[in-house]
Amino acid sequence: MTYLRSIGEVIIFLLLSIFAILDGIVKSFIPKRYKMKSIDGEIALVTGGGGGLGRLLSLRLANLGAIVIVWDINETGEYEMKK
C-alpha cells in the first residue's frame, strides 16, 4: 500500500512540475507592456526629485499619466522640474 502511495505522490509531483514549467514558458512570451499596472491619475510623491534619478523618475511617472508631487531640498532643481 505504501508503495502505491509513493508512486502516486511522484506522479502528482511530476504533473505539478510540468504545469509550473509550462506556466513559466507561457508567461515569458507575454510582453512587459501587458504586465504593467496603469498609474494614470494616481498620485506619486517623489522625494529628491530636483535632480538626478529623482528627476528622471518624476518625468517618467508624468509621462505615464501620474500626478507627480516633487519634494526636494534644492529649490532651483525643483523650479526647473516645474518647467
Backbone as ProteinMPNN parsed JSONL, in Angstrom:
{"seq_chain_A": "MTYLRSIGEVIIFLLLSIFAILDGIVKSFIPKRYKMKSIDGEIALVTGGGGGLGRLLSLRLANLGAIVIVWDINETGEYEMKK", "coords_chain_A": {"N_chain_A": [[0.822, -1.192, 0.0], [1.935, 1.297, 0.775], [3.807, 1.524, -1.187], [2.325, 1.988, -3.527], [1.222, 4.416, -2.811], [3.48, 6.054, -2.705], [4.234, 6.02, -5.402], [2.03, 7.35, -6.483], [2.355, 9.891, -5.313], [4.736, 10.688, -6.518], [3.935, 10.841, -9.192], [2.023, 12.896, -9.024], [3.719, 14.979, -8.218], [5.367, 15.178, -10.51], [3.476, 15.951, -12.45], [2.644, 18.45, -11.405], [5.078, 19.789, -11.555], [5.541, 19.843, -14.324], [3.378, 21.442, -15.076], [4.107, 23.868, -13.783], [6.461, 24.503, -15.151], [5.536, 24.805, -17.808], [3.797, 26.953, -17.385], [5.623, 28.976, -16.689], [7.026, 29.171, -19.116], [5.031, 30.055, -20.903], [4.359, 32.535, -19.711], [6.748, 33.888, -20.093], [6.692, 34.687, -22.715], [4.86, 36.72, -22.863], [4.529, 40.12, -23.503], [6.089, 42.894, -21.724], [4.564, 45.203, -21.543], [1.958, 44.419, -21.231], [1.925, 43.461, -18.703], [2.289, 45.549, -17.014], [1.136, 47.806, -14.493], [-1.471, 50.182, -14.64], [-0.92, 53.541, -14.018], [-2.233, 55.833, -14.431], [-3.542, 58.86, -13.475], [-2.997, 58.374, -10.82], [-1.507, 59.421, -7.695], [1.783, 60.427, -7.161], [4.457, 60.753, -4.991], [7.588, 62.116, -5.108], [10.523, 62.169, -3.529], [13.416, 64.14, -3.406], [13.395, 64.872, -6.037], [14.474, 66.887, -7.585], [16.796, 66.645, -9.057], [19.02, 64.408, -10.835], [18.432, 60.914, -10.365], [15.909, 61.089, -9.173], [14.718, 63.143, -10.589], [14.561, 62.028, -13.172], [12.87, 59.877, -12.616], [10.577, 61.259, -11.855], [9.876, 62.52, -14.27], [9.367, 60.278, -15.859], [7.175, 59.119, -14.518], [5.328, 61.181, -14.863], [5.036, 61.108, -17.636], [3.719, 58.704, -17.859], [1.247, 59.368, -16.979], [0.704, 59.926, -14.322], [-0.045, 61.909, -11.407], [2.322, 63.974, -10.298], [4.141, 64.779, -7.441], [6.731, 66.737, -6.49], [9.365, 66.773, -4.239], [11.986, 68.434, -2.835], [15.122, 69.422, -1.447], [16.644, 71.173, -2.813], [15.848, 74.047, -4.169], [16.143, 75.317, -6.661], [16.448, 73.21, -8.446], [13.989, 72.041, -8.126], [12.379, 74.06, -9.14], [13.189, 74.037, -11.805], [12.178, 71.576, -12.561], [9.461, 72.063, -12.657], [9.143, 73.402, -15.003]], "CA_chain_A": [[0.0, 0.0, 0.0], [2.793, 2.484, 0.814], [4.481, 1.581, -2.472], [1.396, 2.646, -4.446], [1.076, 5.81, -2.385], [4.7, 6.739, -3.13], [4.147, 6.197, -6.85], [1.034, 8.398, -6.693], [2.938, 11.183, -4.945], [5.719, 11.029, -7.549], [3.182, 11.245, -10.383], [1.461, 14.225, -8.738], [4.845, 15.913, -8.246], [5.77, 15.376, -11.901], [2.437, 16.732, -13.128], [2.725, 19.836, -10.929], [6.317, 20.359, -12.088], [5.313, 20.127, -15.745], [2.482, 22.6, -15.127], [4.864, 25.065, -13.406], [7.392, 24.808, -16.239], [4.75, 25.334, -18.929], [3.306, 28.267, -16.972], [6.75, 29.895, -16.82], [7.325, 29.366, -20.537], [3.972, 30.893, -21.483], [4.476, 33.896, -19.172], [7.948, 34.542, -20.614], [6.395, 35.218, -24.038], [3.929, 37.846, -22.754], [5.299, 41.369, -23.435], [6.037, 43.622, -20.454], [3.535, 46.252, -21.527], [0.699, 43.837, -20.78], [2.064, 43.132, -17.293], [2.429, 46.77, -16.232], [-0.049, 48.381, -13.867], [-1.769, 51.531, -15.098], [-0.842, 54.533, -12.942], [-2.875, 57.04, -14.941], [-4.375, 59.529, -12.48], [-2.524, 58.099, -9.461], [-0.654, 60.461, -7.126], [3.111, 59.914, -6.827], [5.333, 61.695, -4.296], [8.991, 61.798, -5.362], [11.43, 62.973, -2.709], [14.693, 64.272, -4.094], [13.082, 64.89, -7.459], [15.014, 68.066, -8.244], [17.918, 66.323, -9.931], [19.484, 63.02, -10.85], [17.463, 59.831, -10.552], [14.579, 61.555, -8.793], [14.182, 63.932, -11.708], [14.199, 61.095, -14.242], [11.696, 59.129, -12.162], [9.435, 62.178, -11.914], [9.498, 62.691, -15.671], [8.79, 59.009, -16.335], [5.838, 58.999, -13.931], [4.463, 62.168, -15.514], [4.744, 60.606, -18.987], [2.773, 57.599, -17.722], [-0.059, 59.915, -16.633], [0.528, 60.089, -12.881], [0.059, 63.248, -10.833], [3.617, 63.886, -9.622], [4.489, 65.8, -6.457], [8.187, 66.709, -6.341], [9.821, 67.342, -2.972], [13.444, 68.446, -2.844], [15.743, 70.483, -0.661], [17.216, 72.066, -3.807], [14.724, 74.795, -4.735], [16.354, 75.605, -8.087], [16.146, 71.972, -9.162], [12.533, 71.888, -8.075], [11.819, 75.045, -10.067], [13.466, 73.553, -13.16], [11.279, 70.451, -12.824], [8.13, 72.589, -12.967], [9.142, 73.821, -16.41]], "C_chain_A": [[0.871, 1.263, 0.0], [3.549, 2.648, -0.498], [3.6, 2.3, -3.497], [1.214, 4.125, -4.105], [2.294, 6.626, -2.822], [4.683, 7.001, -4.631], [3.145, 7.309, -7.184], [1.583, 9.778, -6.383], [3.966, 11.633, -5.979], [5.009, 11.509, -8.813], [2.575, 12.63, -10.193], [2.554, 15.287, -8.789], [5.269, 16.213, -9.682], [4.748, 16.209, -12.67], [2.471, 18.199, -12.705], [3.978, 20.53, -11.458], [6.159, 20.731, -13.556], [4.406, 21.347, -15.897], [3.241, 23.887, -14.813], [5.83, 25.475, -14.514], [6.647, 25.405, -17.428], [4.204, 26.725, -18.624], [4.412, 29.315, -17.117], [7.097, 30.192, -18.266], [6.291, 30.283, -21.179], [4.103, 32.329, -20.998], [5.704, 34.622, -19.694], [7.713, 35.139, -22.0], [5.416, 36.388, -24.016], [4.746, 39.135, -22.628], [5.078, 42.107, -22.114], [4.903, 44.635, -20.413], [2.178, 45.725, -21.09], [0.734, 43.486, -19.297], [2.072, 44.376, -16.408], [1.086, 47.243, -15.684], [-0.248, 49.794, -14.408], [-1.736, 52.485, -13.905], [-1.445, 55.861, -13.384], [-3.813, 57.621, -13.883], [-3.97, 59.26, -11.044], [-1.622, 59.243, -8.999], [0.66, 59.827, -6.701], [3.921, 61.025, -6.173], [6.766, 61.243, -4.512], [9.836, 62.729, -4.512], [12.786, 62.988, -3.393], [14.506, 64.326, -5.595], [13.641, 66.076, -8.215], [16.156, 67.771, -9.193], [18.257, 64.846, -9.871], [18.378, 62.013, -11.111], [16.046, 60.25, -10.201], [13.916, 62.351, -9.9], [13.728, 63.02, -12.845], [12.956, 60.291, -13.879], [10.444, 59.994, -12.241], [8.944, 62.359, -13.344], [8.842, 61.432, -16.227], [7.37, 58.825, -15.801], [4.859, 59.97, -14.583], [4.093, 61.714, -16.926], [3.748, 59.457, -18.958], [1.399, 58.065, -17.243], [-0.31, 60.098, -15.151], [0.588, 61.569, -12.508], [1.286, 63.215, -9.934], [3.801, 65.071, -8.692], [5.982, 65.664, -6.202], [8.561, 67.433, -5.061], [11.336, 67.268, -2.962], [13.947, 69.608, -2.01], [16.337, 71.554, -1.582], [16.085, 72.794, -4.531], [14.913, 75.094, -6.217], [16.069, 74.365, -8.929], [14.656, 71.715, -9.215], [11.857, 72.838, -9.067], [12.02, 74.597, -11.513], [12.539, 72.398, -13.534], [9.887, 70.938, -13.209], [8.021, 73.013, -14.424], [8.912, 72.614, -17.262]], "O_chain_A": [[0.56, 2.212, -0.72], [3.895, 3.764, -0.886], [4.093, 3.136, -4.254], [1.073, 4.969, -4.99], [2.15, 7.767, -3.261], [5.073, 8.078, -5.081], [3.395, 8.119, -8.076], [1.307, 10.734, -7.109], [4.059, 12.822, -6.285], [5.439, 12.481, -9.434], [2.61, 13.451, -11.11], [2.347, 16.369, -9.338], [5.504, 17.369, -10.033], [5.122, 17.08, -13.455], [2.341, 19.091, -13.543], [3.946, 21.719, -11.772], [6.588, 21.803, -13.981], [4.646, 22.194, -16.758], [3.05, 24.895, -15.494], [5.997, 26.665, -14.784], [7.085, 26.407, -17.993], [4.155, 27.58, -19.508], [4.165, 30.415, -17.611], [7.425, 31.328, -18.611], [6.651, 31.195, -21.924], [3.973, 33.257, -21.797], [5.713, 35.852, -19.738], [8.467, 36.016, -22.419], [5.167, 36.993, -25.059], [5.58, 39.237, -21.728], [4.036, 41.97, -21.473], [4.342, 44.894, -19.348], [1.334, 46.493, -20.629], [-0.311, 43.24, -18.695], [1.885, 44.278, -15.195], [0.046, 47.097, -16.326], [0.725, 50.52, -14.61], [-2.429, 52.273, -12.91], [-1.188, 56.897, -12.771], [-4.758, 56.962, -13.448], [-4.538, 59.855, -10.128], [-1.042, 59.95, -9.823], [0.677, 58.829, -5.982], [4.057, 62.113, -6.733], [7.13, 60.125, -4.149], [9.864, 63.937, -4.746], [13.247, 61.965, -3.899], [15.368, 63.871, -6.347], [13.312, 66.259, -9.387], [16.452, 68.591, -10.063], [17.829, 64.131, -8.965], [17.507, 62.221, -11.957], [15.089, 59.824, -10.847], [12.709, 62.249, -10.122], [12.652, 63.209, -13.413], [12.094, 60.051, -14.725], [9.38, 59.524, -12.644], [7.74, 62.351, -13.6], [7.871, 61.513, -16.98], [6.47, 58.425, -16.54], [3.703, 59.626, -14.828], [2.959, 61.913, -17.363], [3.011, 59.251, -19.922], [0.483, 57.253, -17.113], [-1.436, 60.4, -14.754], [1.199, 62.375, -13.21], [1.298, 62.513, -8.923], [3.638, 66.222, -9.096], [6.451, 64.617, -5.756], [8.131, 68.562, -4.824], [11.913, 66.186, -3.066], [13.287, 70.639, -1.885], [16.51, 72.703, -1.174], [15.436, 72.221, -5.407], [13.933, 75.122, -6.963], [15.503, 74.473, -10.017], [14.127, 71.232, -10.216], [10.895, 72.471, -9.742], [11.129, 74.758, -12.347], [12.159, 72.259, -14.697], [9.204, 70.292, -14.005], [6.938, 72.987, -15.008], [8.871, 72.722, -18.488]]}, "name": "protein", "num_of_chains": 1, "seq": "MTYLRSIGEVIIFLLLSIFAILDGIVKSFIPKRYKMKSIDGEIALVTGGGGGLGRLLSLRLANLGAIVIVWDINETGEYEMKK"}
